[in-house]
Amino acid sequence: MALLFLLIAFILFVIGDYLIRMIVKNRREKKLKEEREEILKVSLNLDFSSEAKTLKRAEVENPKAKILCVDDEAVILDSFRKILVLDGYSIDTVENGQEALGLIQSHHYDFVFTDLKMPEMSGEDVCKSVKHLRPDIDVIIITGYASVESAVETMKYGAMDYIQKPFTEDELLDLVKKFLIRRQDKIRKQLKPKVHIKHLSESMKAQKEEFAIPGGVFIAEGHSWAALEEKGTVKVGLDDFAKKCIGKIDGIELPNLGMNIQKGQALFSIKQGRRSISVKSPVSGQVAKLNNLLAENPEPLDFNVYDKNWICIIDAENIDSEIRGLKIGSSAVDFYQSEIEEYQKEINKALSDSRKEGEYEEDTLLLGQFENLDDLNWDRLASKFFTRED
């Protein structure tokens, strides 16, 4: 009976907690909507003639994105404001391209939405001008059914995409959300990667565009890592640069237990499909232990290449002299930065023939792209970064 009572009490507690959370969430969303509706009312009555005669502005706190809409039809601009402001976007609207170009030079926007067919300045010219003056702003073309082909043609001038009118509220919100995700992904890829020295436990927290080097870990030029243990042995693994560049790892070929290895000799191999990359040993000695669990399932390397995800342990022979040729701390960070810059050039050059127009900029860092290389470039880049002569 007591057990039944406790079970009922627990269920009531869970239900009550859920209901309270839902009530609080609904109240918060209702209050936020009311605040945005008030912003919409007030903003539409403000005078912005000093910046542009037709400008109407509706700003929300912490917007999802800042958008400038250009269309000679007031009803279209009203729809953009009413739909997007309530969903958390800050919106400026103007009725001609000249005013839009003036605004982008004094304000920061994430997007410019421009109608394709306008009397004074076409959407095509707006797109060209925006991408010339502010290439960091993404342009979306607003078009009718009859002009879809022209809108697609405008994308060769740098427009991200187009939106077809008339549109429903749900259609507009869904499209803008997709545009925002694409923009954020593009920015993330184009930002210069960061290299961080982290504690071993923190190295798992590095974002995809960040490169982690745990404090106390040595990095070899062939992109293996070495961590000294108190008993004189050395844990060895694949470093973060190699994993991020190679991407998917299908298997690991371990060395033989008990084998004697010299620094600079092939120690283990990383497999991706039918191809593999040999990784050189950072130190000389005897292979004392293997991480067979990692070899059976290399998936943990997707989350952290250091700490427990070592590949083998070496009983080092000449650690005092060989350690001088490895990199640690600031020298490891400098090494990573130079490698990242060189890899960025090489991978883009290797993939230039298969690049789709507008897919990514030439200075974009492409992570995990080894699987997209042909055999010739795979061998060339593997030799340049991993199997190079010491």
BELKASUL-V813639 format. One record per residue. RES is the residue in three letters. SS is DSSP state (hx for helix, st for strand, lp for the rest). PSI is psi as a letter, one per 40 degrees, with the letter a starting at -180 (* if undefined). Layout:
BEGIN
res->RES ss->SS psi->PSI
res->RES ss->SS psi->PSI
END
This chain:
BEGIN
res->MET ss->lp psi->d
res->ALA ss->hx psi->d
res->LEU ss->hx psi->d
res->LEU ss->hx psi->d
res->PHE ss->hx psi->d
res->LEU ss->hx psi->d
res->LEU ss->hx psi->d
res->ILE ss->hx psi->d
res->ALA ss->hx psi->d
res->PHE ss->hx psi->d
res->ILE ss->hx psi->d
res->LEU ss->hx psi->d
res->PHE ss->hx psi->d
res->VAL ss->hx psi->d
res->ILE ss->hx psi->d
res->GLY ss->hx psi->d
res->ASP ss->hx psi->d
res->TYR ss->hx psi->d
res->LEU ss->hx psi->d
res->ILE ss->hx psi->d
res->ARG ss->hx psi->d
res->MET ss->hx psi->d
res->ILE ss->hx psi->d
res->VAL ss->hx psi->d
res->LYS ss->hx psi->d
res->ASN ss->hx psi->d
res->ARG ss->hx psi->d
res->ARG ss->hx psi->d
res->GLU ss->hx psi->d
res->LYS ss->hx psi->d
res->LYS ss->hx psi->d
res->LEU ss->hx psi->d
res->LYS ss->hx psi->d
res->GLU ss->hx psi->d
res->GLU ss->hx psi->d
res->ARG ss->hx psi->d
res->GLU ss->hx psi->d
res->GLU ss->hx psi->d
res->ILE ss->hx psi->d
res->LEU ss->hx psi->d
res->LYS ss->hx psi->d
res->VAL ss->hx psi->d
res->SER ss->hx psi->d
res->LEU ss->lp psi->e
res->ASN ss->lp psi->e
res->LEU ss->lp psi->i
res->ASP ss->lp psi->h
res->PHE ss->lp psi->f
res->SER ss->lp psi->d
res->SER ss->lp psi->d
res->GLU ss->lp psi->d
res->ALA ss->lp psi->h
res->LYS ss->lp psi->d
res->THR ss->lp psi->e
res->LEU ss->lp psi->h
res->LYS ss->st psi->h
res->ARG ss->st psi->h
res->ALA ss->st psi->h
res->GLU ss->lp psi->h
res->VAL ss->lp psi->i
res->GLU ss->lp psi->h
res->ASN ss->lp psi->g
res->PRO ss->lp psi->i
res->LYS ss->lp psi->d
res->ALA ss->lp psi->i
res->LYS ss->st psi->h
res->ILE ss->st psi->h
res->LEU ss->st psi->h
res->CYS ss->st psi->h
res->VAL ss->st psi->h
res->ASP ss->lp psi->i
res->ASP ss->lp psi->e
res->GLU ss->lp psi->h
res->ALA ss->hx psi->d
res->VAL ss->hx psi->d
res->ILE ss->hx psi->d
res->LEU ss->hx psi->d
res->ASP ss->hx psi->d
res->SER ss->hx psi->d
res->PHE ss->hx psi->d
res->ARG ss->hx psi->d
res->LYS ss->hx psi->d
res->ILE ss->hx psi->d
res->LEU ss->hx psi->d
res->VAL ss->hx psi->d
res->LEU ss->hx psi->d
res->ASP ss->lp psi->e
res->GLY ss->lp psi->e
res->TYR ss->lp psi->i
res->SER ss->st psi->h
res->ILE ss->st psi->h
res->ASP ss->st psi->h
res->THR ss->st psi->i
res->VAL ss->st psi->i
res->GLU ss->lp psi->e
res->ASN ss->lp psi->i
res->GLY ss->hx psi->d
res->GLN ss->hx psi->d
res->GLU ss->hx psi->d
res->ALA ss->hx psi->d
res->LEU ss->hx psi->d
res->GLY ss->hx psi->d
res->LEU ss->hx psi->d
res->ILE ss->hx psi->e
res->GLN ss->lp psi->e
res->SER ss->lp psi->e
res->HIS ss->lp psi->i
res->HIS ss->lp psi->h
res->TYR ss->lp psi->i
res->ASP ss->lp psi->d
res->PHE ss->st psi->i
res->VAL ss->st psi->h
res->PHE ss->st psi->h
res->THR ss->st psi->h
res->ASP ss->st psi->i
res->LEU ss->lp psi->d
res->LYS ss->lp psi->h
res->MET ss->lp psi->i
res->PRO ss->lp psi->d
res->GLU ss->lp psi->d
res->MET ss->lp psi->h
res->SER ss->lp psi->i
res->GLY ss->hx psi->d
res->GLU ss->hx psi->d
res->ASP ss->hx psi->d
res->VAL ss->hx psi->d
res->CYS ss->hx psi->d
res->LYS ss->hx psi->d
res->SER ss->hx psi->d
res->VAL ss->hx psi->d
res->LYS ss->hx psi->d
res->HIS ss->hx psi->d
res->LEU ss->hx psi->d
res->ARG ss->lp psi->g
res->PRO ss->lp psi->e
res->ASP ss->lp psi->e
res->ILE ss->lp psi->h
res->ASP ss->st psi->h
res->VAL ss->st psi->h
res->ILE ss->st psi->h
res->ILE ss->st psi->h
res->ILE ss->st psi->h
res->THR ss->st psi->i
res->GLY ss->lp psi->i
res->TYR ss->hx psi->d
res->ALA ss->hx psi->e
res->SER ss->hx psi->e
res->VAL ss->hx psi->d
res->GLU ss->hx psi->d
res->SER ss->hx psi->d
res->ALA ss->hx psi->d
res->VAL ss->hx psi->d
res->GLU ss->hx psi->d
res->THR ss->hx psi->d
res->MET ss->hx psi->d
res->LYS ss->hx psi->e
res->TYR ss->hx psi->e
res->GLY ss->lp psi->e
res->ALA ss->lp psi->h
res->MET ss->lp psi->d
res->ASP ss->st psi->a
res->TYR ss->st psi->i
res->ILE ss->st psi->h
res->GLN ss->st psi->h
res->LYS ss->lp psi->i
res->PRO ss->lp psi->i
res->PHE ss->lp psi->i
res->THR ss->lp psi->i
res->GLU ss->hx psi->d
res->ASP ss->hx psi->d
res->GLU ss->hx psi->d
res->LEU ss->hx psi->d
res->LEU ss->hx psi->d
res->ASP ss->hx psi->d
res->LEU ss->hx psi->d
res->VAL ss->hx psi->d
res->LYS ss->hx psi->d
res->LYS ss->hx psi->d
res->PHE ss->hx psi->d
res->LEU ss->hx psi->d
res->ILE ss->hx psi->d
res->ARG ss->hx psi->d
res->ARG ss->hx psi->d
res->GLN ss->hx psi->d
res->ASP ss->hx psi->d
res->LYS ss->hx psi->d
res->ILE ss->hx psi->d
res->ARG ss->hx psi->d
res->LYS ss->hx psi->d
res->GLN ss->hx psi->e
res->LEU ss->lp psi->i
res->LYS ss->lp psi->h
res->PRO ss->lp psi->i
res->LYS ss->st psi->i
res->VAL ss->st psi->h
res->HIS ss->st psi->i
res->ILE ss->st psi->h
res->LYS ss->st psi->i
res->HIS ss->lp psi->i
res->LEU ss->hx psi->d
res->SER ss->hx psi->d
res->GLU ss->hx psi->e
res->SER ss->hx psi->d
res->MET ss->hx psi->e
res->LYS ss->hx psi->e
res->ALA ss->lp psi->h
res->GLN ss->lp psi->i
res->LYS ss->lp psi->d
res->GLU ss->lp psi->e
res->GLU ss->st psi->i
res->PHE ss->st psi->h
res->ALA ss->st psi->h
res->ILE ss->st psi->h
res->PRO ss->st psi->i
res->GLY ss->lp psi->h
res->GLY ss->lp psi->e
res->VAL ss->lp psi->h
res->PHE ss->st psi->i
res->ILE ss->st psi->h
res->ALA ss->lp psi->i
res->GLU ss->lp psi->d
res->GLY ss->lp psi->e
res->HIS ss->lp psi->f
res->SER ss->st psi->i
res->TRP ss->st psi->i
res->ALA ss->st psi->h
res->ALA ss->st psi->h
res->LEU ss->st psi->h
res->GLU ss->lp psi->i
res->GLU ss->lp psi->d
res->LYS ss->lp psi->e
res->GLY ss->lp psi->e
res->THR ss->st psi->i
res->VAL ss->st psi->h
res->LYS ss->st psi->h
res->VAL ss->st psi->h
res->GLY ss->st psi->a
res->LEU ss->st psi->h
res->ASP ss->lp psi->i
res->ASP ss->hx psi->d
res->PHE ss->hx psi->d
res->ALA ss->hx psi->d
res->LYS ss->hx psi->d
res->LYS ss->hx psi->d
res->CYS ss->hx psi->d
res->ILE ss->hx psi->d
res->GLY ss->lp psi->b
res->LYS ss->lp psi->h
res->ILE ss->lp psi->h
res->ASP ss->lp psi->d
res->GLY ss->st psi->i
res->ILE ss->st psi->h
res->GLU ss->st psi->h
res->LEU ss->lp psi->i
res->PRO ss->lp psi->i
res->ASN ss->lp psi->h
res->LEU ss->lp psi->h
res->GLY ss->lp psi->e
res->MET ss->lp psi->i
res->ASN ss->st psi->h
res->ILE ss->st psi->i
res->GLN ss->lp psi->i
res->LYS ss->lp psi->h
res->GLY ss->lp psi->e
res->GLN ss->lp psi->i
res->ALA ss->st psi->h
res->LEU ss->st psi->d
res->PHE ss->st psi->i
res->SER ss->st psi->i
res->ILE ss->st psi->h
res->LYS ss->st psi->h
res->GLN ss->st psi->h
res->GLY ss->lp psi->b
res->ARG ss->lp psi->e
res->ARG ss->st psi->i
res->SER ss->st psi->i
res->ILE ss->st psi->h
res->SER ss->st psi->h
res->VAL ss->st psi->h
res->LYS ss->st psi->i
res->SER ss->lp psi->h
res->PRO ss->lp psi->e
res->VAL ss->lp psi->i
res->SER ss->lp psi->i
res->GLY ss->st psi->a
res->GLN ss->st psi->h
res->VAL ss->st psi->h
res->ALA ss->st psi->d
res->LYS ss->st psi->i
res->LEU ss->st psi->i
res->ASN ss->lp psi->g
res->ASN ss->hx psi->d
res->LEU ss->hx psi->d
res->LEU ss->hx psi->d
res->ALA ss->hx psi->d
res->GLU ss->hx psi->d
res->ASN ss->lp psi->g
res->PRO ss->hx psi->e
res->GLU ss->hx psi->d
res->PRO ss->hx psi->d
res->LEU ss->hx psi->e
res->ASP ss->hx psi->d
res->PHE ss->lp psi->d
res->ASN ss->lp psi->h
res->VAL ss->lp psi->e
res->TYR ss->lp psi->a
res->ASP ss->lp psi->b
res->LYS ss->lp psi->e
res->ASN ss->lp psi->f
res->TRP ss->lp psi->i
res->ILE ss->lp psi->d
res->CYS ss->st psi->i
res->ILE ss->st psi->h
res->ILE ss->st psi->h
res->ASP ss->st psi->g
res->ALA ss->st psi->i
res->GLU ss->lp psi->d
res->ASN ss->lp psi->f
res->ILE ss->hx psi->d
res->ASP ss->hx psi->d
res->SER ss->hx psi->d
res->GLU ss->hx psi->d
res->ILE ss->hx psi->d
res->ARG ss->hx psi->d
res->GLY ss->hx psi->e
res->LEU ss->lp psi->i
res->LYS ss->st psi->h
res->ILE ss->lp psi->i
res->GLY ss->lp psi->b
res->SER ss->hx psi->d
res->SER ss->hx psi->d
res->ALA ss->hx psi->d
res->VAL ss->hx psi->d
res->ASP ss->hx psi->d
res->PHE ss->hx psi->d
res->TYR ss->hx psi->d
res->GLN ss->hx psi->d
res->SER ss->hx psi->d
res->GLU ss->hx psi->d
res->ILE ss->hx psi->d
res->GLU ss->hx psi->d
res->GLU ss->hx psi->d
res->TYR ss->hx psi->d
res->GLN ss->hx psi->d
res->LYS ss->hx psi->d
res->GLU ss->hx psi->d
res->ILE ss->hx psi->d
res->ASN ss->hx psi->d
res->LYS ss->hx psi->d
res->ALA ss->hx psi->d
res->LEU ss->hx psi->e
res->SER ss->hx psi->d
res->ASP ss->hx psi->d
res->SER ss->hx psi->e
res->ARG ss->lp psi->h
res->LYS ss->lp psi->i
res->GLU ss->lp psi->h
res->GLY ss->lp psi->e
res->GLU ss->lp psi->d
res->TYR ss->lp psi->i
res->GLU ss->lp psi->i
res->GLU ss->lp psi->d
res->ASP ss->lp psi->e
res->THR ss->lp psi->h
res->LEU ss->lp psi->h
res->LEU ss->lp psi->h
res->LEU ss->lp psi->i
res->GLY ss->lp psi->f
res->GLN ss->lp psi->e
res->PHE ss->hx psi->d
res->GLU ss->hx psi->e
res->ASN ss->hx psi->e
res->LEU ss->lp psi->i
res->ASP ss->lp psi->i
res->ASP ss->hx psi->d
res->LEU ss->hx psi->d
res->ASN ss->hx psi->d
res->TRP ss->hx psi->d
res->ASP ss->hx psi->d
res->ARG ss->hx psi->d
res->LEU ss->hx psi->d
res->ALA ss->hx psi->d
res->SER ss->hx psi->d
res->LYS ss->hx psi->d
res->PHE ss->hx psi->d
res->PHE ss->lp psi->d
res->THR ss->lp psi->f
res->ARG ss->lp psi->i
res->GLU ss->lp psi->h
res->ASP ss->lp psi->*
END
